[in-house]
Amino acid sequence: MRSFTHEPKALLPVHGRPLLAHQLEWLQKAGFEEVFLCLGYRADRVREVFKDGSEYGVSLIYQVEESPRGTAGAVRDLGSAITGDLLVLYGDLIVDFDARSLMRRHAETGAAATLVVRPTDHPEDSDLADVDDDGKISWIGRLNNAPESAGERLGCCAVWVVRPALTEYAPLHAPSDFARDVFPKALASGERLEAHRIESGARDIGTPERYARYCEESA
C-alpha cells in the first residue's frame, strides 16, 4: 500500500479517518467492550493514534508479534487472555453488516467456528467455502485445489467467530493462517464449521486496486 501511505494498514485513510476507527466504532455499536489488536508492522504508530481505545468506547489490548505469525498464530499468541469465543476481524476490511446476528448464529449452532461468507466475483484470488443448504461448511480453500462442489461455493469475508480451542490448530512457533491452515485442519478432524451468509457489508480494501476502487465508488 506504499503508493497511498507509509503508515500501517490500520491507519489507511477512509473518508478522512483511519480504517481502524471505522472498525472500532462498528464493534462498539455491536456491544463489544474489549478489543485485542494483533499487530506487527509499526505497531507503535497504531498505539500512538488509538491509545487505550476510550475515545471509541472500547478497551484496547495490544499484542505485538516479534516475528510474523500469520492470522491464526497471532490470535493463538493471546494465550490465557482468551476467555471466551472471539470475533476475529482482519485489519483491511470495511464492515457494516449486523454483527449481533452473526454472534447469535454462532451461539445457536454450537459450531467450533462460524465464518462470514458472501458471493464473490473474484474466486480466483479468494478463500472459498462450500456451504450446504443448512449452512454447514464441507470444504474451505483456494480455487486451484477445489474439489467438485458439494454445495454453494462462496467467498470468505475474513470475519469469523472462533471458540478458544480452535486456536490450538495453529502451531506455537510457526506462522499459520485461519483459512489456509486452521480451518482445513479442523474440518479434517471432524470439527463443525458453520457459514453466516451476507450479501454485502464486508469489503476488502487491502490492495492498492481495491482501495482505489473503494475510494472512487464511495466518494
N, C-alpha and C positions, 0 to 999 in steps of 0.2 A: 504493500500500500504506500510505498515511499513516493509515488507520483502525486499523492494527495497530502501526506503528512509523515513526519518522522516520529510522531507520538505512537504509543501502543494503540491497538485497535479499540480498546475501551474508551479512548478519548477521541475517536473519529468524530468529526463534527456532523451532526444530523439536525437540521433545522436550527442551527446556531448553538446547539448544546451537545455535550459528549454523548455518544451512543449509550454508554453505561447509565447515564442519568435517566434515559427513557426506560431502560430495563428495570432499574431500581424502583421507579415510580409504578411500573406495571406490577411488580412483585408486592409493593406496599398496598396497592389498591386491592390485590387479591388476598390480603391478610397476612402476608409473611412479615415477620418481625426481625429475623436473624438471617443474614446472607453471608456465605463464605465466598471469598474471592480467591480463586486458584490462579496465581499469577506467575509469570516468568519475566519476559522482556520488559524492562523499565518499570518494574513494579513500584519503585519509589515515586514515579510520576503519578500513578493511579492513587496511591496513598496520599500524596500531596494535594490532589484535587478533591478526593472524596472523604478524606479524614475518617471519622468514625461512623459516617452514614446518617447522622442525626438530621442533617438538612433534608434528607429524603424519607425520614420517618422509619428508618431501619437501623439495625446494629450491624456493622461490618466487621468480619473476622478475616484477617489476611493470612493466606497460606502461600508462601513463595518457594517455588521449586529451586533446588540447587543445580539440577540438570534437567533437560526435557523429559517429562514423564508421560506425556500424552493425556488425552481427555480423561481416561479411566484411572490411570496411575495417579494423576493429580488429585482426584477425588479420594482414592484409597489412602493417600497420604494424610487425609484429615484424621484418620485413626479414631481414637476414642472420642473425638469431638462429634462423631456421627452417632446420634442417639435415637434417630427415627428415620422414616422414609425421607428421601431427598428429591427435590425438584432440581434437575440438572439442566442448565440453560447455557448454551455456548455464547461466547462473547461477541460474536459478529452478526447477531440476529436483531431484526426489528420484530417485536412481538406485540400483538394486541388482541389475541383470542381470549376466551374465558378460561382462565387458569383454575378457577374453583371447580368447573365442570370436569377438567382433567383430574384433579385430585379426588373428586367424588368417584369417578370411574375406577381409578386405581384402588381405592378403598373397597369398593363393591366387589371387584373381581378377585382380590387376593393374589394378584399376579406378582411375580418376582420383579417385573418392570413393566411400565406402561409407556409406550412410545407414541409421540405425536407424529402422525403421518398425513400426507396430502397428495393429491395428483401432482405429477411433475411433468414438465415439458422438456426436461434435460436429464433423462435417466442415465445417459452415458457418463455423467460425472457426479452422480448422486449415490448415497447409500440408500438401498431399496429394501422393502419388506413385502413378503407375500402374506396377505391377510384373508382369512376365510370369512364366511358370511356372519359368523358370531364375533368377529373381531380378534380372533386368536392368530398370532403370528407363527408361521411354519418355517420361514426362512428369512434371513437378512444377509445382505452382502452387496456386491457390485455386479453390474450388468454383465461384465466379461466372464463371470463364473456362475451365472444364474442357472438354476435348473429349470425344467419346464414348470411354468407357474401352476400351483395348485389352488390359486385364488386370485384376488385382485392384487396387482403389483403397484405399490405406492412409494413415494419418496419419503425418507425420514427427515424430519424437520430439525434434528439436533436439539430437541427438547424431550426429556423423559423423566419419569418418576421411578426411582430405584429403591429397593429395600436394601438395608445396610449389608446383608450377607452377600449380595450380588457383587459388591466391590472386591470380594475375595478372589474372583476370577481374574483380577488384574494382578500381575506379579509385583512383588515389593521392590525389585531392583532393576526393572527394565520398563521401557515405555509401553503403554497399552492404550488402545482406543476402544471406546464403547461399541460402536457399530461394527468395527472390523475384527475385534478380538473378543471382548467380553460377551456380547450378545450371542454370537455364534457358539461360543463355548457353553453358555448357559442353555441354549436350545439343545445342543448335543447331550447335555447332562439331564435333559428332561424337565428343565425349568419352564414355567409358563410365562410367556410374554404376550401382552395384550396391546392392541392398537387403539389409539384415540384419534379418530379421523376429524380433520378440519378441512375446510375448502379454501380458507385464506387466514391471514393473521399471523403468519410466521414467515419472515423473508430474510434470506441470507444476503448480506451486503459485504461479505468478507473478501471479495476480489475487486480489483480496480474496475472491471467491466460492470459487475453487479452494483457496485457503489455508485458509479457514474449514472447507470440507468435508473437507479432508485432516486437519486437526487433530481434527475431530469423529470421523472414521472410525478414526483411529489412536490415539485416546486410550486 
